[in-house]
Each structure stands twice: as structure tokens, then as C-alpha cells.
Amino acid sequence: MRWHGIVLLLLLAPDAFGGEVITGTARFRERITVPPEAVFEATLEDVSRADAPADVLGQVRVDSPGNPPIRFEIAYDATRIKPNHTYSVRARLIVNGRLMFVTDRIYPVLTRGAGSTVELLLKKTGGPLPRDSEKEGAMSAEAVLPAHGLQLPATFRGDLPCADCEAIRHHLDLWPDQVFHLHREWVGRNLVRDEVGRWRVDPSRQALILYGGGEMPLQFEIKAPNRLRLLDQAGKPIVSTLPYDLVSDGTLTPADLNLMLAGEMIYMADAARFTDCLTGRSYPIAMEGDFIKMQRAYQQTVSKPGAKLYVNFEGSVTDRPTMEGKGTERAIVVRRFINVWPQQRCERAMADSSLTNTYWRIVKLGEEPVHAVEGRREPHLVLRKGEGRHTAVATVGCNHMTGSYTFAGETLRFTELASTKMACPPPMNELERHLGDMLAKVRRWRIKGPTLELSDESGKTVGLLEAVYF
């Protein structure tokens, strides 16, 4: 056991508290060697109140902790423990000042049936890690980050504070086509809620907004490619040291969902499929549960096989064996059939995108196609609409150009353009020059669906952009 380098951050020794300690171990799944310069920190907190900063009861720091499992003890004052409060241990691993691993959920101790020992699972924050040996090879270049800055598809997890329960456990699945699945569990209350829907990003606030079946859309601030932080119901930051973050390890592990579903069913050749209206996702329907009842209602209503029919039911989105071949696929299980609605349709209107507060991905500069560079953000333009000055921000993945813009009717003009001064490698240096030329020439704009066409005074197209998240 390696205990050298341990520094207790408490001012009093454990004996002053009657020898009360929290004993724990911390692990992570990645196979890496923890470098000697690493620092491990674990903190005991009172997380009972969601509207107040967590109360720190004890903390420990371990220099050069070595490879997992990392063992630690946190001394605390037992007289400060209240039976009706909730206490948790959080931890992190820092290398050269960079946060590399962190706990992403509440780990209860001391009260509400929890003891004085804890096992922590730390999650990778997304930064590059040192490799164990040459056997695993060099790190590959990071994937291109889209305009919103998230690494998708991915699952984000975390235990968020709860006013009347131990925590609200979140499992959020995000896909690049703006679909989300959300599984939430109110720990200690036997309450679970599942939701599917669509998401968009408000670039003026860097806010991810989830539109599902709930009364109010959930909003999260995008803090990093792998980290989201919950915003309040008004979309404002929550000022608190409590754990309001959801963290991703860069992988997608879809959650099984149980919820009310509505959409269009088709049935033909002994096979049925369901298309969810809200997300547009299509799934095979498993022939179990209440399927036979829904199938009979379908056959009694439609005039020919393969016709679309609007149905609603309580069901599950889960894995089932594929109809042909090996493996599994996402499928629908009808738990409780409700009704068919012959007069309803699942048509989702595709309205024109908004010029302002939209992420516009740059597709062409003049006649030249624009492509993203590995490890860099994709080229994009955002027009932020303010009460006074309207601000434009653009990049091809290196420097950021900022300025003002004015628009009226079909006219658009960029002014006061300035740029950061980083040296950009080819081909971004040439792309930046073309981007600056394009912005200076723009006089008119036109939107059709998700596309934005920018033209000069003569009407010649100088830029073509696509609304990716709107």
C-alpha cells in the first residue's frame, strides 16, 4: 500500500475527532499508467441543500497516488453529522494542473443507510491520457468538433442534486441528428421518468435545449466537449458548488426507455414498424406484449397492407434480436396499446431556419467547397442578435473573426471585422483569407429551409452555409 505523499488538508488530526474516518478506494476503467506528477483529491461534503453550496467536512490529498485502486482516508468531526442530512464523497485526479478523471455522481456515506466506506469510479474527462506502453500505439487525432463543440454520439451521466431525495440520476443519450433520449431516476423515491425528443443549441448562450414531452424544456450549458451543466428553468446558470454536471466518457450506451409513444405504424408481410413523430426515428415492433391487440386494430382500420396509421401506446425502446442474422437492434415493445387515430398524421413541417442565433456551417466560400480539419472545429458562422449592436463570429477552425452586422429585408452587411492573430497551418491560412474576403463582399442573403446563400452587390453567390443545429 502506497501512503507516501499524503497530505491531510484538515487542520486537526483524526484523534481530535475521536478517530472518525471515511475509508475508500478510487478506480477508473482505462488502462493507463498514472504518472508520478499526478495528484488525487477526495472530499467529504454535506449535499443536503440544492440551493446552497456544499458544506465541506473533510478532505484528503494524495501526491503520486500510483495506479488504481487508489486508497484514501478522510478524517471528519462526527459531531457535525446530522442523521437527516445527506453526505457524499467526490474525487478527482489531476495531472500537471489538468483535470483528467472525476466522479460524476453522488456516492453517499454515513446517513440514510450508507456506511463509512466508499468505492468510487472515476470517469475520464476527455483530455488526452498518457499511454501505458507502445503496445497501445500513439493517440489518434481528435475528431472534428462540430460548431456546438460536443463529441457526439455520446452518453452523458451524472447524479444531480435533489431537494427531497438523495439525487436525480441522469442518463442522457445525444445523437448528431438532434435526437435525444433521457432516463432520470429520483434515488430514494421510486420515481423514474423517460423522455425522447429533439435538441438544439442556442449559440448566444452556448446552451443545449432539450424539447421532449415535458412541460418545460431542459437546458444545459455546454462547458466542454464531454461536459454539460444544468441551467435553471429560466435558462440561467446555477451558482452553486453542488454537482450539477453531466459527464461523458466519449461513448454511446443507449438507455432502455419506458414511456408513452405516438407515431405512425405500418404492417406488411408479417413485419411491423413504428416511426416516432417527435424524433422521426423508425423501429421494428417486437411481436410481444400488447402487439397482437395493436395489430388487429391496424388491420381493422387500414384499407391496404403497408398503409400508415397513427397509433399511441405505452411501450419500451430496448434491444431485441434482429429479424435476420445475428445480433440485436433497437426495437419497440408495446406494453399497453391505447388506440388508433385514422385522421391523425405525423407530418413535421420543415420551416425556414432563422438568420440570427443559428449555427451556420460553412459549406462553400465562393465556388470552393470547405472541409473541416481533423482536431479543429468545423468552419461556421454565428450571427448573434442583441438589443443594440449585432455581433458576428466566424472561424474556419483556427482564428476567430468578430465584427458587427446590419440587416434589413434581404440586405446584409458585415462591418468592423477583426481577427485573432494565431499562425494557422495550411490549408486553414488560405481558407481564412477567403472567409475574410467573403464577409467583406456580402450584401444580400436568402434562406430556403436549412440553407443560407450569401451574395455580393451584383447578386453573385459568395458563400453557401447550412443550418446544422437550429
C-alpha positions in Angstrom: 0.0 0.0 0.0 1.4 3.4 -1.0 0.7 6.0 1.6 3.7 8.3 1.0 3.0 11.8 -0.1 -0.4 12.0 1.7 -1.3 15.5 3.0 -4.4 15.8 5.0 -6.0 19.2 4.4 -7.7 19.2 7.8 -6.2 21.5 10.4 -6.9 18.9 13.1 -5.6 15.3 13.4 -8.2 12.4 13.3 -7.6 11.9 17.0 -9.2 15.3 17.7 -12.4 13.9 16.1 -12.4 10.7 18.1 -10.7 8.8 15.2 -13.7 9.0 12.8 -12.7 8.5 9.2 -14.2 7.7 5.8 -12.2 4.9 4.1 -12.4 4.5 0.4 -10.9 3.3 -2.9 -11.0 5.0 -6.3 -10.7 3.3 -9.6 -11.1 4.0 -13.3 -11.6 1.7 -16.2 -8.9 3.0 -18.6 -5.7 1.0 -18.8 -3.1 3.7 -18.3 -0.1 4.3 -16.0 -0.7 7.2 -13.6 2.4 9.5 -13.9 4.3 10.5 -10.8 3.2 14.1 -11.1 -0.4 13.1 -10.6 -2.4 14.4 -7.6 -5.5 12.7 -6.2 -8.1 14.6 -4.1 -11.1 13.3 -2.2 -13.7 15.4 -0.4 -16.5 14.7 2.1 -19.4 17.0 1.7 -22.9 17.7 3.0 -25.0 17.8 -0.1 -28.4 18.1 1.5 -29.4 21.5 0.2 -29.8 22.1 -3.5 -30.0 25.9 -3.1 -26.7 26.3 -1.1 -23.0 25.5 -1.6 -22.0 22.1 -0.3 -20.5 22.1 3.2 -17.0 20.5 3.2 -16.5 18.3 6.3 -13.1 16.8 5.3 -10.6 16.5 2.5 -7.5 14.5 1.7 -4.8 14.9 -1.0 -2.6 12.1 -2.2 0.6 13.0 -4.2 1.8 10.4 -6.7 -1.0 8.0 -5.9 0.1 5.3 -8.3 -2.2 3.1 -10.3 -5.7 2.1 -9.2 -7.0 1.2 -6.8 -6.2 4.4 -5.0 -6.8 4.0 -1.3 -7.6 7.0 0.9 -9.0 8.1 4.3 -10.8 11.3 5.1 -11.0 12.4 8.8 -14.1 14.2 9.9 -15.8 15.6 13.0 -18.6 13.2 13.9 -20.4 15.8 16.0 -21.2 17.7 12.8 -23.1 14.8 11.2 -26.9 15.1 11.3 -29.0 11.9 10.7 -31.5 13.7 8.4 -28.7 15.2 6.1 -27.1 13.6 3.0 -23.3 13.3 2.8 -21.3 12.3 -0.3 -17.7 11.8 -1.3 -16.4 13.2 -4.6 -12.9 12.9 -6.0 -10.7 13.9 -8.9 -7.3 13.1 -10.4 -5.2 16.0 -11.7 -2.0 15.7 -13.9 0.1 18.8 -14.4 -2.7 21.0 -13.5 -5.2 19.3 -15.9 -8.3 17.5 -14.6 -8.1 14.0 -16.1 -10.6 11.9 -14.0 -13.5 12.9 -11.8 -16.5 11.4 -10.1 -19.8 12.1 -12.0 -22.4 11.0 -9.4 -23.1 11.2 -5.7 -21.5 8.5 -3.6 -23.5 8.6 -0.3 -21.9 7.9 3.1 -22.7 8.0 6.8 -26.5 8.5 6.8 -29.7 7.2 5.1 -28.3 3.6 5.3 -24.8 4.4 4.0 -21.7 3.4 5.9 -18.2 4.8 6.4 -16.6 3.0 3.4 -17.0 4.0 -0.2 -15.8 2.8 -3.6 -15.5 5.4 -6.3 -15.5 5.0 -10.0 -13.8 8.0 -11.7 -14.7 9.0 -15.3 -12.3 10.3 -17.9 -12.9 14.0 -18.6 -12.0 13.8 -22.3 -8.4 15.1 -22.2 -5.6 13.2 -23.7 -4.1 10.5 -21.5 -0.6 9.1 -21.3 -0.4 5.6 -22.8 0.7 2.6 -20.8 3.2 1.4 -23.4 4.0 1.3 -27.1 1.7 -1.7 -27.4 -1.4 0.6 -27.5 0.2 2.9 -30.1 0.0 6.6 -30.4 -3.1 8.7 -29.7 -5.1 9.3 -32.8 -6.0 12.9 -33.8 -9.2 14.2 -32.1 -12.2 14.1 -34.3 -13.5 17.3 -35.8 -15.7 19.2 -33.3 -18.9 20.5 -34.8 -20.0 24.1 -34.2 -21.7 23.2 -30.9 -18.4 21.7 -29.6 -19.8 18.4 -28.4 -18.4 14.9 -29.2 -21.4 13.0 -30.5 -23.0 10.5 -30.4 -22.4 10.1 -26.7 -24.0 9.3 -23.3 -23.8 11.9 -20.5 -24.3 10.8 -16.9 -24.4 12.3 -13.5 -26.2 12.4 -10.2 -27.7 15.9 -9.8 -28.9 17.5 -6.5 -32.5 16.8 -5.4 -34.5 18.8 -2.8 -36.5 15.8 -1.5 -34.4 12.8 -2.4 -30.8 11.5 -2.4 -30.1 12.6 -6.0 -31.6 12.7 -9.5 -29.7 10.2 -11.6 -29.4 11.3 -15.3 -28.6 9.2 -18.3 -28.7 11.4 -21.4 -28.1 10.0 -24.9 -27.4 12.5 -27.7 -27.1 11.9 -31.4 -25.8 14.2 -34.1 -29.2 14.3 -35.9 -30.6 16.3 -33.0 -32.4 13.4 -31.2 -32.0 12.7 -27.5 -33.1 10.0 -25.1 -33.3 10.9 -21.4 -33.6 8.4 -18.4 -34.0 10.0 -15.0 -34.2 8.3 -11.6 -35.1 10.0 -8.3 -33.0 8.0 -6.0 -34.8 7.0 -2.8 -38.3 7.9 -4.1 -39.0 5.0 -6.5 -39.6 7.5 -9.3 -38.4 7.1 -12.9 -39.1 9.3 -15.9 -38.1 8.6 -19.5 -38.2 11.1 -22.4 -37.4 11.3 -26.1 -37.2 14.4 -28.2 -35.2 16.7 -30.2 -32.4 19.2 -29.2 -31.0 22.4 -30.5 -28.3 24.8 -29.4 -28.7 28.5 -28.6 -25.3 29.8 -29.7 -25.8 33.2 -27.9 -25.7 31.3 -24.5 -23.9 28.1 -25.6 -27.0 26.3 -24.2 -28.2 22.9 -25.2 -32.0 22.8 -25.1 -34.0 19.5 -24.9 -37.5 19.6 -26.3 -39.4 16.5 -25.3 -42.7 15.6 -23.7 -42.2 17.6 -20.5 -43.8 20.9 -19.8 -40.6 22.9 -19.7 -37.5 22.2 -21.9 -34.4 21.2 -20.0 -31.4 23.4 -20.6 -27.7 22.7 -20.1 -24.6 24.9 -20.7 -22.0 23.3 -22.9 -18.9 23.5 -20.7 -16.6 21.2 -22.7 -16.9 18.5 -25.5 -17.7 16.0 -22.8 -19.4 18.1 -20.0 -22.8 19.7 -19.6 -24.0 21.8 -16.6 -27.7 22.1 -15.8 -29.3 25.6 -16.2 -32.3 26.7 -14.1 -35.8 26.9 -15.6 -35.2 30.4 -16.9 -32.0 29.2 -18.7 -29.7 31.0 -16.3 -26.6 29.5 -14.7 -27.0 27.8 -11.3 -24.5 29.4 -8.9 -23.5 26.5 -6.7 -20.7 24.2 -5.9 -23.1 21.2 -5.9 -22.6 18.7 -8.7 -24.9 19.9 -11.5 -22.7 18.5 -14.2 -23.3 15.6 -16.6 -20.1 14.0 -18.0 -19.4 11.7 -20.9 -16.6 9.2 -21.5 -16.9 9.7 -25.2 -19.0 6.5 -25.8 -22.7 5.9 -26.5 -24.6 3.4 -24.3 -28.3 3.9 -25.1 -30.6 3.5 -22.1 -33.7 1.3 -22.2 -36.7 3.6 -22.0 -40.3 3.1 -20.9 -42.8 5.8 -21.9 -45.8 6.9 -23.8 -45.2 6.8 -27.6 -47.2 8.2 -30.5 -46.4 7.9 -34.2 -47.1 6.1 -37.4 -47.3 2.3 -37.7 -47.0 0.2 -40.9 -47.6 -3.5 -41.1 -46.9 -5.7 -44.1 -45.6 -9.2 -44.8 -45.8 -10.2 -41.1 -43.5 -7.3 -40.1 -44.4 -4.1 -38.3 -42.5 -0.8 -37.9 -43.1 2.3 -35.9 -42.0 5.9 -36.6 -41.9 8.2 -33.6 -43.4 11.6 -34.6 -41.3 13.7 -32.3 -37.9 12.3 -33.3 -38.6 10.8 -36.7 -36.9 7.6 -35.6 -38.1 4.3 -37.1 -38.0 1.0 -35.2 -39.2 -2.6 -35.8 -42.0 -3.6 -33.4 -41.4 -6.7 -31.4 -44.3 -9.3 -31.6 -44.8 -9.5 -27.9 -46.7 -7.7 -25.1 -49.8 -5.9 -26.5 -48.7 -6.2 -30.1 -51.5 -8.5 -31.2 -54.1 -6.1 -30.0 -52.5 -3.2 -31.9 -52.0 -5.4 -35.0 -55.7 -6.3 -35.0 -56.7 -2.6 -34.6 -54.4 -1.7 -37.5 -55.9 -4.4 -39.8 -59.4 -3.4 -39.0 -58.7 0.3 -39.8 -56.5 0.5 -42.9 -57.7 -0.3 -46.4 -54.5 -1.9 -47.6 -51.3 -3.5 -46.2 -48.4 -1.1 -45.7 -50.5 2.0 -45.1 -49.5 4.4 -42.4 -51.7 4.6 -39.3 -51.3 6.9 -36.3 -51.2 4.9 -33.1 -50.4 5.6 -29.4 -49.4 3.2 -26.7 -47.2 2.8 -23.6 -44.1 1.0 -24.7 -40.4 0.4 -24.4 -37.4 1.2 -26.5 -35.0 -1.6 -25.9 -32.8 -4.2 -27.6 -34.3 -7.2 -29.3 -32.7 -9.9 -31.7 -32.6 -8.8 -35.3 -35.2 -10.3 -37.7 -32.4 -11.7 -39.9 -28.8 -12.6 -38.9 -27.1 -12.3 -35.6 -27.0 -9.5 -33.0 -29.6 -7.1 -31.6 -31.2 -3.8 -32.7 -33.2 -1.1 -31.0 -36.9 -2.1 -31.1 -40.3 -1.1 -29.8 -42.2 -3.3 -27.3 -45.9 -2.4 -26.9 -46.6 -2.7 -23.2 -50.2 -1.3 -23.3 -52.0 -0.5 -26.5 -54.2 2.6 -26.3 -55.8 3.5 -29.6 -55.5 4.1 -33.4 -56.3 7.5 -34.8 -57.1 7.3 -38.6 -57.5 11.1 -39.0 -54.1 12.0 -37.5 -50.8 12.3 -39.4 -47.2 12.5 -38.3 -46.1 15.3 -40.5 -43.4 17.5 -39.2 -43.2 20.8 -41.0 -39.7 21.9 -42.1 -39.7 25.7 -41.6 -37.0 28.0 -42.9 -34.2 28.5 -40.5 -33.6 31.8 -38.7 -30.8 34.1 -39.9 -29.8 35.1 -36.3 -28.8 32.9 -33.4 -28.3 29.9 -35.6 -25.1 27.8 -36.1 -24.4 28.1 -39.9 -21.8 25.6 -41.1 -19.8 27.0 -44.0 -20.2 24.7 -47.0 -18.7 26.8 -49.7 -16.6 30.1 -50.0 -17.3 31.3 -53.5 -17.2 28.1 -55.6 -14.8 26.3 -53.4 -16.0 23.6 -51.0 -14.9 24.0 -47.4 -13.9 21.0 -45.3 -13.1 20.7 -41.6 -9.6 19.9 -40.5 -9.0 17.0 -38.0 -8.8 18.1 -34.4 -10.3 21.5 -35.2 -13.8 23.0 -35.0 -15.7 22.9 -38.3 -15.9 26.2 -40.2 -19.0 28.1 -39.1 -20.7 31.5 -38.7 -23.0 32.7 -35.9 -24.9 36.0 -36.1 -25.9 37.0 -32.6 -28.8 39.4 -32.3 -28.5 41.9 -29.4 -30.6 44.8 -28.2 -28.1 47.3 -29.6 -25.1 46.0 -31.5 -25.4 42.8 -33.5 -22.3 40.6 -33.4 -21.0 38.2 -35.9 -18.5 35.4 -35.1 -16.8 33.3 -37.7 -14.0 30.8 -38.0 -12.5 28.1 -40.3 -11.1 26.3 -37.3 -8.1 28.5 -36.3 -8.6 32.2 -35.6 -11.9 33.8 -34.7 -13.2 36.7 -36.7 -15.6 39.1 -35.0 -17.4 42.2 -36.1 -20.8 43.8 -36.4 -23.6 43.3 -38.9 -26.7 45.1 -40.1 -29.6 43.6 -42.0 -32.9 44.8 -43.3 -35.1 42.9 -45.6 -32.8 40.9 -47.9 -29.8 43.2 -47.3 -26.9 42.2 -45.1 -23.5 43.9 -44.4 -20.6 43.0 -42.1 -18.5 45.8 -40.6 -15.7 46.4 -38.1 -14.2 43.0 -38.8 -11.2 41.9 -36.7 -9.4 38.6 -36.1 -7.2 37.0 -33.6 -3.6 36.6 -34.7 -2.6 32.9 -34.4 -0.4 31.5 -37.1 -2.6 29.0 -39.0 -1.2 26.0 -40.9 -2.3 25.1 -44.4 -5.0 24.9 -45.6 -6.6 27.0 -42.9 -4.4 30.1 -43.6 -5.8 30.2 -47.2 -9.4 29.5 -46.0 -9.2 32.3 -43.5 -8.2 34.7 -46.3 -11.2 33.6 -48.4 -13.5 33.9 -45.3 -12.4 37.5 -44.8 -13.0 38.3 -48.4 -16.4 36.7 -48.4 -17.6 38.6 -45.3 -16.4 41.9 -46.8 -18.3 41.3 -50.1 -21.7 40.2 -48.6 -24.6 42.5 -49.4 -27.6 40.1 -49.6 -28.9 37.0 -48.0 -31.5 34.3 -48.8 -32.7 31.3 -46.8 -34.5 28.3 -48.0 -35.1 25.6 -45.5 -31.8 24.8 -43.8 -29.6 26.7 -46.4 -28.2 30.2 -46.4 -27.0 31.8 -49.6 -24.8 35.0 -49.3 -24.3 37.2 -52.4 -22.4 40.3 -53.3 -23.7 43.6 -54.8 -24.1 42.0 -58.3 -26.0 39.0 -57.0 -23.1 36.6 -57.3 -23.0 33.9 -54.7 -20.0 34.4 -52.4 -20.9 31.9 -49.6 -23.2 28.9 -49.0 -24.0 27.8 -45.5 -26.1 25.1 -43.8 -28.1 25.3 -40.6 -26.9 22.2 -38.7 -28.5 22.9 -35.2 -31.4 25.3 -35.1 
